[in-house]
Amino acid sequence: MAEKTTRPLSAQQKKFTELVVSGRPAGRAYEEAGYSSKGASADVSASKLLRNPKVEEYLGELRAEVKKGSILTAQERMEWLSRAVTTPLSEVDESSDICVEHVEISGEHGDHKKVKKPDPIRAIDLLNKMDGSYAPEQHEHSFAGIGSIIDEIQGG
């Protein structure tokens, strides 16, 4: 029996899939990828193409790459929090990744900018929690016994 050969995605299929991942509606991505169908016909054809196993696989790979690139690792979060603690306010401007608020103020004495960075105490608290520096909270539970519960219910 002849072995079934599988063809790789065409350039159009790749472009279509990349456009979908970038946020284009499937029908518009289908048109922009160079297929001849337009309008409602492109929507139908795009829907069919999205069910193609190779397109589905490529779509999954691209989405995983996007997701992987958009989620900070624990190390990256800790580094950012550390910068929030150690960077002097005088070194923070509107382009800084730790600037949480930026206001430009115009007045009779000229224009000036006001920036705000994260609260260093809160950042340290979060770092300590991430690092496991705090002892686990302990809760005390007591049980007086069934006799005292019955007495309490009976009013005694």
Summary of the structure (lengths in Angstrom):
residues: 156
radius of gyration: 29.5
end to end distance: 89.0
largest distance: 89.3
contacts: 331
relative contact order: 0.08
helix: 54%
strand: 9%
